[in-house]
């Protein structure tokens, strides 16, 4: 009998019709800027886990959503940005709301920039995924979106990947510029060194394997380094221990599953490959302060 789990959403699941300007499997754009006002509607009460980066810009009206179990409301000009591995639930589209939606495969647009700022950005983004751009920044993002959409819908245009990377890179740089300014760390855009690269590879491996593997030795073997060296590099680059990063992903998925109807505590324990339900309960309480049953009742 299969264990119920959170649905994972990938770019390959988007329809390939004119509603979605896209490079299949790499970039998807959609919006309702030119259509009729949407009817106010509620959406399914279950979250999904995304395997791509997503940006949602609210142009008008109001959009209620949940990102990593936290509730957010987007109003005119607000932007939600969340990364692969995030848990997302669209709660309600209010009548008359207009939006832009951008989704990008993590392998299509790699991180480029100061790795220290990037790690801090990633950490902050997990806690604060909603951004409030200035009117000038919002106008530029909308213009870039429209220009990219036009190219992707042009069937005769042969340089779609190149232009998509160019436009999306500008958007990425603008986000990092503003973030760096906000935290007072607009350092030089230095290339990644070997330790920075190892950290990024570690994070990619954790996102792919955390549900089955929580031992740092697994990741060290996968990356062909010793556990001691990997631990020291992860702490040096990010300021957090490798086990902290692994546990962060495990606990978030456990919380998401516990909040979902039809998934038992035993199902969660089995899905996350704990030896038994009692071991899972002890692990969960150690990291959250609650037993699974207590957390589900909150």
Residue pairs with C-beta under 8 A, 6 or more apart in sequence:
3 267
3 270
3 271
4 260
4 262
4 263
4 267
4 271
5 257
5 263
5 267
5 271
6 46
6 47
6 48
6 49
6 87
6 253
6 256
6 257
6 260
7 46
7 48
7 49
8 48
8 49
8 50
8 51
9 48
9 49
9 50
9 51
9 88
10 51
10 52
11 22
11 24
11 25
11 26
11 27
11 28
11 51
11 52
11 103
11 105
12 24
12 25
14 20
14 22
14 28
14 103
16 22
16 24
18 153
19 30
20 28
20 29
20 30
21 28
21 29
21 30
21 148
21 149
21 152
21 153
22 28
22 29
22 152
23 108
23 152
23 160
23 161
23 164
25 105
26 104
26 105
26 108
26 161
26 164
27 102
27 103
27 104
27 105
27 108
27 152
27 164
27 168
28 101
28 102
28 103
29 100
29 101
29 102
29 103
29 145
29 148
29 149
29 152
30 101
31 98
31 99
31 100
31 101
31 145
31 149
32 38
32 98
32 99
33 59
33 98
33 100
37 95
37 96
37 97
37 98
38 93
38 95
38 96
38 97
39 95
40 92
40 93
40 94
40 95
41 92
41 93
42 91
42 92
43 89
43 90
43 91
43 92
43 93
45 89
45 261
46 89
46 260
46 261
47 66
47 69
47 87
47 88
47 89
47 256
47 259
47 260
48 87
48 88
48 89
49 85
49 86
49 87
49 88
49 253
49 256
50 82
50 84
50 85
50 86
50 87
50 88
50 103
51 84
51 85
51 106
52 84
52 103
52 104
52 105
52 106
53 81
53 82
53 83
53 84
53 103
53 104
53 105
53 106
53 109
54 80
54 81
54 82
54 86
54 88
54 101
54 102
54 103
54 104
55 79
55 80
55 81
55 100
55 101
55 102
55 103
55 171
56 63
56 65
56 74
56 79
56 80
56 99
56 100
56 101
56 102
57 77
57 78
57 79
57 99
57 100
57 102
57 138
57 141
57 142
57 145
58 74
58 75
58 76
58 77
58 78
58 79
58 97
58 98
58 99
59 76
59 77
59 98
59 99
59 100
59 142
60 76
60 96
60 97
60 98
61 75
61 76
61 93
61 94
61 95
61 96
61 97
61 98
62 73
62 74
62 75
62 94
62 97
63 73
63 74
63 90
63 92
63 93
63 94
63 97
63 99
64 71
64 72
64 73
64 74
64 90
64 91
64 92
64 94
65 71
65 72
65 73
65 74
65 80
65 88
65 89
65 90
65 91
66 72
66 87
66 88
66 89
66 91
67 80
67 82
67 86
67 87
67 88
67 129
68 82
68 86
68 87
68 126
68 129
68 252
68 256
69 87
69 252
69 255
69 256
69 259
71 91
72 80
72 129
72 130
74 80
74 99
74 130
77 132
77 133
77 135
77 138
78 130
78 131
78 132
79 130
79 131
79 132
79 133
79 138
79 141
80 129
80 130
80 131
81 125
81 129
81 130
81 131
81 175
82 88
82 125
82 129
83 106
83 122
83 125
83 126
84 106
84 207
85 207
85 249
86 126
86 129
87 252
87 253
87 256
100 142
100 145
102 145
102 168
102 171
104 168
106 204
108 164
108 165
109 165
109 168
109 169
109 172
111 118
111 200
112 169
112 172
112 189
113 173
113 176
113 189
114 180
114 185
114 187
114 188
114 189
114 190
115 190
115 192
115 196
115 199
115 200
115 237
116 185
116 187
116 237
117 176
117 179
117 180
117 183
117 185
117 187
118 176
119 199
119 237
119 238
119 239
120 183
120 185
121 176
121 179
123 238
123 240
124 179
124 183
131 175
133 141
133 178
137 174
137 178
140 174
141 171
141 174
144 167
144 170
144 171
147 167
148 163
148 164
148 167
148 168
151 157
151 159
151 160
151 163
151 164
152 160
152 164
157 163
177 186
180 186
180 187
192 200
195 233
195 236
195 237
196 237
198 223
198 225
198 230
198 233
199 233
199 234
199 237
199 238
201 223
202 219
202 223
202 230
202 233
202 234
202 242
202 245
203 245
205 219
205 222
205 223
206 219
206 245
206 246
206 249
207 249
209 218
209 219
209 222
210 246
210 249
210 250
210 253
211 250
211 253
211 271
211 272
211 273
212 273
213 219
214 243
214 246
214 247
214 250
216 227
216 230
216 231
216 242
216 243
216 246
217 227
219 230
219 242
219 246
220 226
220 227
220 229
220 230
223 230
225 233
230 242
231 241
231 242
234 240
234 241
234 242
234 245
235 241
235 242
238 245
247 287
250 272
250 283
251 284
251 287
251 288
253 272
254 268
254 272
254 280
254 284
254 292
255 288
255 295
257 263
257 267
257 268
257 271
258 265
258 268
258 292
258 295
258 296
259 296
265 277
265 280
265 281
265 292
265 293
265 296
266 277
268 280
268 292
269 276
269 277
269 279
269 280
269 281
272 280
274 280
274 283
280 292
281 291
281 292
281 293
284 290
284 291
284 292
284 295
285 291
288 295
290 298
